[in-house]
Amino acid sequence: MSEGRYRVVIRCPVCGEKYILRGRRTESGEYETGFKRCVCGNAEHLHIDATPE
């Protein structure tokens, strides 16, 4: 089921911002959503939760 879509919730512990995106799982096990970094500039320390749609 690696081709299914996922609801991905990304939370930034630095500023508290929350993003809800849709994405797909890559072959390496990561989620591809197009998200690069938070509005506060944080790009590394993010909490990511994903659930199948």
PDB file of N, H, CA, C and O in Angstrom:
ATOM      1  N   MET A   1       0.818  -1.193   0.000  1.00  0.00           N
ATOM      2  CA  MET A   1       0.000   0.000   0.000  1.00  0.00           C
ATOM      3  C   MET A   1       0.864   1.261   0.000  1.00  0.00           C
ATOM      4  O   MET A   1       0.454   2.293   0.531  1.00  0.00           O
ATOM      5  N   SER A   2       2.032   1.183  -0.579  1.00  0.00           N
ATOM      6  H   SER A   2       2.365   0.345  -1.010  1.00  0.00           H
ATOM      7  CA  SER A   2       2.941   2.325  -0.611  1.00  0.00           C
ATOM      8  C   SER A   2       2.474   3.418  -1.569  1.00  0.00           C
ATOM      9  O   SER A   2       3.035   4.514  -1.569  1.00  0.00           O
ATOM     10  N   GLU A   3       1.456   3.139  -2.385  1.00  0.00           N
ATOM     11  H   GLU A   3       1.000   2.249  -2.385  1.00  0.00           H
ATOM     12  CA  GLU A   3       0.989   4.134  -3.342  1.00  0.00           C
ATOM     13  C   GLU A   3      -0.178   4.952  -2.819  1.00  0.00           C
ATOM     14  O   GLU A   3      -0.640   5.866  -3.503  1.00  0.00           O
ATOM     15  N   GLY A   4      -0.672   4.642  -1.605  1.00  0.00           N
ATOM     16  H   GLY A   4      -0.297   3.900  -1.050  1.00  0.00           H
ATOM     17  CA  GLY A   4      -1.799   5.369  -1.044  1.00  0.00           C
ATOM     18  C   GLY A   4      -1.420   6.749  -0.560  1.00  0.00           C
ATOM     19  O   GLY A   4      -0.247   7.062  -0.358  1.00  0.00           O
ATOM     20  N   ARG A   5      -2.444   7.566  -0.378  1.00  0.00           N
ATOM     21  H   ARG A   5      -3.397   7.312  -0.542  1.00  0.00           H
ATOM     22  CA  ARG A   5      -2.212   8.909   0.132  1.00  0.00           C
ATOM     23  C   ARG A   5      -2.328   8.906   1.640  1.00  0.00           C
ATOM     24  O   ARG A   5      -3.046   8.096   2.225  1.00  0.00           O
ATOM     25  N   TYR A   6      -1.609   9.825   2.259  1.00  0.00           N
ATOM     26  H   TYR A   6      -1.025  10.484   1.784  1.00  0.00           H
ATOM     27  CA  TYR A   6      -1.583   9.943   3.708  1.00  0.00           C
ATOM     28  C   TYR A   6      -1.952  11.358   4.115  1.00  0.00           C
ATOM     29  O   TYR A   6      -1.653  12.320   3.409  1.00  0.00           O
ATOM     30  N   ARG A   7      -2.602  11.471   5.259  1.00  0.00           N
ATOM     31  H   ARG A   7      -2.845  10.689   5.833  1.00  0.00           H
ATOM     32  CA  ARG A   7      -2.849  12.769   5.886  1.00  0.00           C
ATOM     33  C   ARG A   7      -1.677  12.975   6.832  1.00  0.00           C
ATOM     34  O   ARG A   7      -1.508  12.222   7.790  1.00  0.00           O
ATOM     35  N   VAL A   8      -0.877  13.984   6.567  1.00  0.00           N
ATOM     36  H   VAL A   8      -1.015  14.596   5.788  1.00  0.00           H
ATOM     37  CA  VAL A   8       0.349  14.220   7.330  1.00  0.00           C
ATOM     38  C   VAL A   8       0.182  15.486   8.162  1.00  0.00           C
ATOM     39  O   VAL A   8      -0.114  16.556   7.632  1.00  0.00           O
ATOM     40  N   VAL A   9       0.374  15.350   9.470  1.00  0.00           N
ATOM     41  H   VAL A   9       0.615  14.480   9.901  1.00  0.00           H
ATOM     42  CA  VAL A   9       0.307  16.491  10.379  1.00  0.00           C
ATOM     43  C   VAL A   9       1.727  16.792  10.835  1.00  0.00           C
ATOM     44  O   VAL A   9       2.396  15.943  11.423  1.00  0.00           O
ATOM     45  N   ILE A  10       2.179  18.010  10.557  1.00  0.00           N
ATOM     46  H   ILE A  10       1.636  18.700  10.079  1.00  0.00           H
ATOM     47  CA  ILE A  10       3.524  18.439  10.927  1.00  0.00           C
ATOM     48  C   ILE A  10       3.388  19.532  11.971  1.00  0.00           C
ATOM     49  O   ILE A  10       2.720  20.540  11.743  1.00  0.00           O
ATOM     50  N   ARG A  11       4.026  19.326  13.121  1.00  0.00           N
ATOM     51  H   ARG A  11       4.568  18.507  13.306  1.00  0.00           H
ATOM     52  CA  ARG A  11       3.989  20.310  14.207  1.00  0.00           C
ATOM     53  C   ARG A  11       5.406  20.826  14.480  1.00  0.00           C
ATOM     54  O   ARG A  11       6.370  20.062  14.521  1.00  0.00           O
ATOM     55  N   CYS A  12       5.494  22.116  14.660  1.00  0.00           N
ATOM     56  H   CYS A  12       4.710  22.736  14.626  1.00  0.00           H
ATOM     57  CA  CYS A  12       6.778  22.747  14.966  1.00  0.00           C
ATOM     58  C   CYS A  12       6.857  23.007  16.467  1.00  0.00           C
ATOM     59  O   CYS A  12       6.061  23.784  16.995  1.00  0.00           O
ATOM     60  N   PRO A  13       7.806  22.369  17.170  1.00  0.00           N
ATOM     61  CA  PRO A  13       7.926  22.601  18.608  1.00  0.00           C
ATOM     62  C   PRO A  13       8.538  23.963  18.954  1.00  0.00           C
ATOM     63  O   PRO A  13       8.468  24.390  20.107  1.00  0.00           O
ATOM     64  N   VAL A  14       9.128  24.642  17.987  1.00  0.00           N
ATOM     65  H   VAL A  14       9.185  24.295  17.051  1.00  0.00           H
ATOM     66  CA  VAL A  14       9.760  25.938  18.239  1.00  0.00           C
ATOM     67  C   VAL A  14       8.705  27.037  18.385  1.00  0.00           C
ATOM     68  O   VAL A  14       8.736  27.801  19.350  1.00  0.00           O
ATOM     69  N   CYS A  15       7.771  27.120  17.428  1.00  0.00           N
ATOM     70  H   CYS A  15       7.746  26.500  16.644  1.00  0.00           H
ATOM     71  CA  CYS A  15       6.778  28.198  17.467  1.00  0.00           C
ATOM     72  C   CYS A  15       5.352  27.698  17.700  1.00  0.00           C
ATOM     73  O   CYS A  15       4.454  28.501  17.951  1.00  0.00           O
ATOM     74  N   GLY A  16       5.129  26.372  17.620  1.00  0.00           N
ATOM     75  H   GLY A  16       5.859  25.719  17.417  1.00  0.00           H
ATOM     76  CA  GLY A  16       3.801  25.820  17.861  1.00  0.00           C
ATOM     77  C   GLY A  16       2.912  25.747  16.636  1.00  0.00           C
ATOM     78  O   GLY A  16       1.751  25.353  16.748  1.00  0.00           O
ATOM     79  N   GLU A  17       3.414  26.112  15.482  1.00  0.00           N
ATOM     80  H   GLU A  17       4.357  26.433  15.391  1.00  0.00           H
ATOM     81  CA  GLU A  17       2.625  26.074  14.244  1.00  0.00           C
ATOM     82  C   GLU A  17       2.295  24.634  13.872  1.00  0.00           C
ATOM     83  O   GLU A  17       3.076  23.722  14.144  1.00  0.00           O
ATOM     84  N   LYS A  18       1.126  24.431  13.245  1.00  0.00           N
ATOM     85  H   LYS A  18       0.492  25.172  13.024  1.00  0.00           H
ATOM     86  CA  LYS A  18       0.689  23.095  12.836  1.00  0.00           C
ATOM     87  C   LYS A  18       0.275  23.136  11.368  1.00  0.00           C
ATOM     88  O   LYS A  18      -0.446  24.038  10.942  1.00  0.00           O
ATOM     89  N   TYR A  19       0.733  22.161  10.606  1.00  0.00           N
ATOM     90  H   TYR A  19       1.319  21.428  10.951  1.00  0.00           H
ATOM     91  CA  TYR A  19       0.416  22.059   9.183  1.00  0.00           C
ATOM     92  C   TYR A  19      -0.266  20.718   8.935  1.00  0.00           C
ATOM     93  O   TYR A  19       0.184  19.689   9.439  1.00  0.00           O
ATOM     94  N   ILE A  20      -1.341  20.723   8.168  1.00  0.00           N
ATOM     95  H   ILE A  20      -1.708  21.559   7.758  1.00  0.00           H
ATOM     96  CA  ILE A  20      -2.020  19.493   7.786  1.00  0.00           C
ATOM     97  C   ILE A  20      -1.925  19.393   6.267  1.00  0.00           C
ATOM     98  O   ILE A  20      -2.459  20.234   5.544  1.00  0.00           O
ATOM     99  N   LEU A  21      -1.235  18.352   5.792  1.00  0.00           N
ATOM    100  H   LEU A  21      -0.800  17.669   6.380  1.00  0.00           H
ATOM    101  CA  LEU A  21      -0.951  18.196   4.369  1.00  0.00           C
ATOM    102  C   LEU A  21      -1.325  16.795   3.910  1.00  0.00           C
ATOM    103  O   LEU A  21      -1.564  15.905   4.726  1.00  0.00           O
ATOM    104  N   ARG A  22      -1.372  16.610   2.602  1.00  0.00           N
ATOM    105  H   ARG A  22      -1.177  17.333   1.939  1.00  0.00           H
ATOM    106  CA  ARG A  22      -1.523  15.286   2.027  1.00  0.00           C
ATOM    107  C   ARG A  22      -0.219  14.922   1.362  1.00  0.00           C
ATOM    108  O   ARG A  22       0.465  15.767   0.784  1.00  0.00           O
ATOM    109  N   GLY A  23       0.118  13.637   1.456  1.00  0.00           N
ATOM    110  H   GLY A  23      -0.438  12.951   1.926  1.00  0.00           H
ATOM    111  CA  GLY A  23       1.367  13.206   0.847  1.00  0.00           C
ATOM    112  C   GLY A  23       1.370  11.731   0.549  1.00  0.00           C
ATOM    113  O   GLY A  23       0.412  11.014   0.839  1.00  0.00           O
ATOM    114  N   ARG A  24       2.453  11.294  -0.029  1.00  0.00           N
ATOM    115  H   ARG A  24       3.231  11.876  -0.264  1.00  0.00           H
ATOM    116  CA  ARG A  24       2.656   9.890  -0.351  1.00  0.00           C
ATOM    117  C   ARG A  24       3.921   9.407   0.317  1.00  0.00           C
ATOM    118  O   ARG A  24       4.822  10.194   0.610  1.00  0.00           O
ATOM    119  N   ARG A  25       3.986   8.117   0.557  1.00  0.00           N
ATOM    120  H   ARG A  25       3.255   7.478   0.320  1.00  0.00           H
ATOM    121  CA  ARG A  25       5.166   7.521   1.179  1.00  0.00           C
ATOM    122  C   ARG A  25       6.165   7.158   0.081  1.00  0.00           C
ATOM    123  O   ARG A  25       5.794   6.574  -0.937  1.00  0.00           O
ATOM    124  N   THR A  26       7.427   7.507   0.293  1.00  0.00           N
ATOM    125  H   THR A  26       7.728   7.982   1.120  1.00  0.00           H
ATOM    126  CA  THR A  26       8.465   7.197  -0.677  1.00  0.00           C
ATOM    127  C   THR A  26       9.020   5.802  -0.411  1.00  0.00           C
ATOM    128  O   THR A  26       8.692   5.178   0.599  1.00  0.00           O
ATOM    129  N   GLU A  27       9.852   5.323  -1.309  1.00  0.00           N
ATOM    130  H   GLU A  27      10.119   5.829  -2.129  1.00  0.00           H
ATOM    131  CA  GLU A  27      10.461   4.006  -1.148  1.00  0.00           C
ATOM    132  C   GLU A  27      11.375   3.951   0.070  1.00  0.00           C
ATOM    133  O   GLU A  27      11.578   2.881   0.643  1.00  0.00           O
ATOM    134  N   SER A  28      11.926   5.095   0.470  1.00  0.00           N
ATOM    135  H   SER A  28      11.760   5.964   0.004  1.00  0.00           H
ATOM    136  CA  SER A  28      12.819   5.136   1.632  1.00  0.00           C
ATOM    137  C   SER A  28      12.049   5.216   2.953  1.00  0.00           C
ATOM    138  O   SER A  28      12.659   5.235   4.022  1.00  0.00           O
ATOM    139  N   GLY A  29      10.716   5.262   2.888  1.00  0.00           N
ATOM    140  H   GLY A  29      10.221   5.246   2.020  1.00  0.00           H
ATOM    141  CA  GLY A  29       9.901   5.281   4.098  1.00  0.00           C
ATOM    142  C   GLY A  29       9.529   6.664   4.599  1.00  0.00           C
ATOM    143  O   GLY A  29       8.854   6.785   5.621  1.00  0.00           O
ATOM    144  N   GLU A  30       9.955   7.714   3.900  1.00  0.00           N
ATOM    145  H   GLU A  30      10.504   7.616   3.070  1.00  0.00           H
ATOM    146  CA  GLU A  30       9.618   9.070   4.306  1.00  0.00           C
ATOM    147  C   GLU A  30       8.325   9.498   3.616  1.00  0.00           C
ATOM    148  O   GLU A  30       7.859   8.838   2.687  1.00  0.00           O
ATOM    149  N   TYR A  31       7.751  10.606   4.080  1.00  0.00           N
ATOM    150  H   TYR A  31       8.129  11.142   4.835  1.00  0.00           H
ATOM    151  CA  TYR A  31       6.519  11.130   3.493  1.00  0.00           C
ATOM    152  C   TYR A  31       6.843  12.337   2.631  1.00  0.00           C
ATOM    153  O   TYR A  31       7.483  13.281   3.095  1.00  0.00           O
ATOM    154  N   GLU A  32       6.406  12.314   1.384  1.00  0.00           N
ATOM    155  H   GLU A  32       5.886  11.547   1.007  1.00  0.00           H
ATOM    156  CA  GLU A  32       6.652  13.413   0.457  1.00  0.00           C
ATOM    157  C   GLU A  32       5.402  14.289   0.397  1.00  0.00           C
ATOM    158  O   GLU A  32       4.364  13.871  -0.116  1.00  0.00           O
ATOM    159  N   THR A  33       5.515  15.512   0.929  1.00  0.00           N
ATOM    160  H   THR A  33       6.359  15.851   1.346  1.00  0.00           H
ATOM    161  CA  THR A  33       4.395  16.452   0.928  1.00  0.00           C
ATOM    162  C   THR A  33       4.748  17.760   0.227  1.00  0.00           C
ATOM    163  O   THR A  33       3.860  18.551  -0.092  1.00  0.00           O
ATOM    164  N   GLY A  34       6.019  17.991  -0.011  1.00  0.00           N
ATOM    165  H   GLY A  34       6.740  17.349   0.248  1.00  0.00           H
ATOM    166  CA  GLY A  34       6.453  19.261  -0.568  1.00  0.00           C
ATOM    167  C   GLY A  34       6.808  20.266   0.518  1.00  0.00           C
ATOM    168  O   GLY A  34       7.243  21.376   0.212  1.00  0.00           O
ATOM    169  N   PHE A  35       6.625  19.890   1.801  1.00  0.00           N
ATOM    170  H   PHE A  35       6.270  18.988   2.050  1.00  0.00           H
ATOM    171  CA  PHE A  35       6.925  20.773   2.926  1.00  0.00           C
ATOM    172  C   PHE A  35       8.434  20.919   3.065  1.00  0.00           C
ATOM    173  O   PHE A  35       9.156  19.922   3.045  1.00  0.00           O
ATOM    174  N   LYS A  36       8.918  22.146   3.205  1.00  0.00           N
ATOM    175  H   LYS A  36       8.332  22.956   3.222  1.00  0.00           H
ATOM    176  CA  LYS A  36      10.357  22.391   3.329  1.00  0.00           C
ATOM    177  C   LYS A  36      10.748  22.855   4.726  1.00  0.00           C
ATOM    178  O   LYS A  36      11.670  22.302   5.325  1.00  0.00           O
ATOM    179  N   ARG A  37      10.047  23.878   5.260  1.00  0.00           N
ATOM    180  H   ARG A  37       9.297  24.327   4.774  1.00  0.00           H
ATOM    181  CA  ARG A  37      10.356  24.389   6.594  1.00  0.00           C
ATOM    182  C   ARG A  37       9.183  25.202   7.121  1.00  0.00           C
ATOM    183  O   ARG A  37       8.308  25.627   6.367  1.00  0.00           O
ATOM    184  N   CYS A  38       9.187  25.407   8.422  1.00  0.00           N
ATOM    185  H   CYS A  38       9.898  25.061   9.034  1.00  0.00           H
ATOM    186  CA  CYS A  38       8.148  26.175   9.104  1.00  0.00           C
ATOM    187  C   CYS A  38       8.335  27.670   8.812  1.00  0.00           C
ATOM    188  O   CYS A  38       9.405  28.095   8.375  1.00  0.00           O
ATOM    189  N   VAL A  39       7.302  28.446   9.054  1.00  0.00           N
ATOM    190  H   VAL A  39       6.433  28.101   9.409  1.00  0.00           H
ATOM    191  CA  VAL A  39       7.397  29.887   8.835  1.00  0.00           C
ATOM    192  C   VAL A  39       8.420  30.547   9.757  1.00  0.00           C
ATOM    193  O   VAL A  39       8.924  31.627   9.449  1.00  0.00           O
ATOM    194  N   CYS A  40       8.733  29.898  10.899  1.00  0.00           N
ATOM    195  H   CYS A  40       8.323  29.021  11.149  1.00  0.00           H
ATOM    196  CA  CYS A  40       9.734  30.460  11.816  1.00  0.00           C
ATOM    197  C   CYS A  40      11.159  30.122  11.373  1.00  0.00           C
ATOM    198  O   CYS A  40      12.119  30.594  11.983  1.00  0.00           O
ATOM    199  N   GLY A  41      11.312  29.311  10.322  1.00  0.00           N
ATOM    200  H   GLY A  41      10.533  28.927   9.827  1.00  0.00           H
ATOM    201  CA  GLY A  41      12.634  28.969   9.821  1.00  0.00           C
ATOM    202  C   GLY A  41      13.113  27.593  10.244  1.00  0.00           C
ATOM    203  O   GLY A  41      14.150  27.135   9.766  1.00  0.00           O
ATOM    204  N   ASN A  42      12.388  26.924  11.127  1.00  0.00           N
ATOM    205  H   ASN A  42      11.545  27.297  11.515  1.00  0.00           H
ATOM    206  CA  ASN A  42      12.766  25.595  11.600  1.00  0.00           C
ATOM    207  C   ASN A  42      12.556  24.578  10.477  1.00  0.00           C
ATOM    208  O   ASN A  42      11.457  24.461   9.935  1.00  0.00           O
ATOM    209  N   ALA A  43      13.609  23.851  10.135  1.00  0.00           N
ATOM    210  H   ALA A  43      14.502  23.946  10.576  1.00  0.00           H
ATOM    211  CA  ALA A  43      13.508  22.858   9.068  1.00  0.00           C
ATOM    212  C   ALA A  43      13.915  21.458   9.533  1.00  0.00           C
ATOM    213  O   ALA A  43      13.769  20.498   8.777  1.00  0.00           O
ATOM    214  N   GLU A  44      14.416  21.325  10.746  1.00  0.00           N
ATOM    215  H   GLU A  44      14.534  22.105  11.361  1.00  0.00           H
ATOM    216  CA  GLU A  44      14.946  20.041  11.186  1.00  0.00           C
ATOM    217  C   GLU A  44      14.190  19.409  12.344  1.00  0.00           C
ATOM    218  O   GLU A  44      13.973  18.197  12.344  1.00  0.00           O
ATOM    219  N   HIS A  45      13.790  20.188  13.317  1.00  0.00           N
ATOM    220  H   HIS A  45      13.966  21.172  13.317  1.00  0.00           H
ATOM    221  CA  HIS A  45      13.158  19.627  14.517  1.00  0.00           C
ATOM    222  C   HIS A  45      11.643  19.747  14.394  1.00  0.00           C
ATOM    223  O   HIS A  45      11.040  20.687  14.912  1.00  0.00           O
ATOM    224  N   LEU A  46      11.037  18.788  13.705  1.00  0.00           N
ATOM    225  H   LEU A  46      11.526  18.025  13.283  1.00  0.00           H
ATOM    226  CA  LEU A  46       9.593  18.784  13.478  1.00  0.00           C
ATOM    227  C   LEU A  46       9.001  17.457  13.941  1.00  0.00           C
ATOM    228  O   LEU A  46       9.649  16.414  13.847  1.00  0.00           O
ATOM    229  N   HIS A  47       7.774  17.502  14.439  1.00  0.00           N
ATOM    230  H   HIS A  47       7.248  18.349  14.516  1.00  0.00           H
ATOM    231  CA  HIS A  47       7.056  16.294  14.829  1.00  0.00           C
ATOM    232  C   HIS A  47       6.093  15.953  13.687  1.00  0.00           C
ATOM    233  O   HIS A  47       5.248  16.770  13.322  1.00  0.00           O
ATOM    234  N   ILE A  48       6.221  14.753  13.128  1.00  0.00           N
ATOM    235  H   ILE A  48       6.908  14.090  13.425  1.00  0.00           H
ATOM    236  CA  ILE A  48       5.423  14.344  11.977  1.00  0.00           C
ATOM    237  C   ILE A  48       4.599  13.114  12.325  1.00  0.00           C
ATOM    238  O   ILE A  48       5.132  12.098  12.772  1.00  0.00           O
ATOM    239  N   ASP A  49       3.273  13.222  12.112  1.00  0.00           N
ATOM    240  H   ASP A  49       2.840  14.047  11.749  1.00  0.00           H
ATOM    241  CA  ASP A  49       2.346  12.109  12.290  1.00  0.00           C
ATOM    242  C   ASP A  49       1.614  11.899  10.973  1.00  0.00           C
ATOM    243  O   ASP A  49       1.191  12.864  10.337  1.00  0.00           O
ATOM    244  N   ALA A  50       1.462  10.640  10.558  1.00  0.00           N
ATOM    245  H   ALA A  50       1.806   9.856  11.075  1.00  0.00           H
ATOM    246  CA  ALA A  50       0.779  10.357   9.302  1.00  0.00           C
ATOM    247  C   ALA A  50      -0.240   9.236   9.502  1.00  0.00           C
ATOM    248  O   ALA A  50       0.013   8.258  10.206  1.00  0.00           O
ATOM    249  N   THR A  51      -1.402   9.408   8.862  1.00  0.00           N
ATOM    250  H   THR A  51      -1.607  10.202   8.291  1.00  0.00           H
ATOM    251  CA  THR A  51      -2.435   8.380   8.879  1.00  0.00           C
ATOM    252  C   THR A  51      -2.927   8.178   7.455  1.00  0.00           C
ATOM    253  O   THR A  51      -3.037   9.144   6.700  1.00  0.00           O
ATOM    254  N   PRO A  52      -3.224   6.943   7.076  1.00  0.00           N
ATOM    255  CA  PRO A  52      -3.720   6.681   5.710  1.00  0.00           C
ATOM    256  C   PRO A  52      -5.062   7.356   5.493  1.00  0.00           C
ATOM    257  O   PRO A  52      -5.873   7.463   6.412  1.00  0.00           O
ATOM    258  N   GLU A  53      -5.289   7.812   4.260  1.00  0.00           N
ATOM    259  H   GLU A  53      -4.630   7.725   3.513  1.00  0.00           H
ATOM    260  CA  GLU A  53      -6.592   8.409   3.914  1.00  0.00           C
ATOM    261  C   GLU A  53      -7.510   7.356   3.388  1.00  0.00           C
ATOM    262  O   GLU A  53      -8.654   7.652   3.040  1.00  0.00           O
TER     263      GLU A  53
END
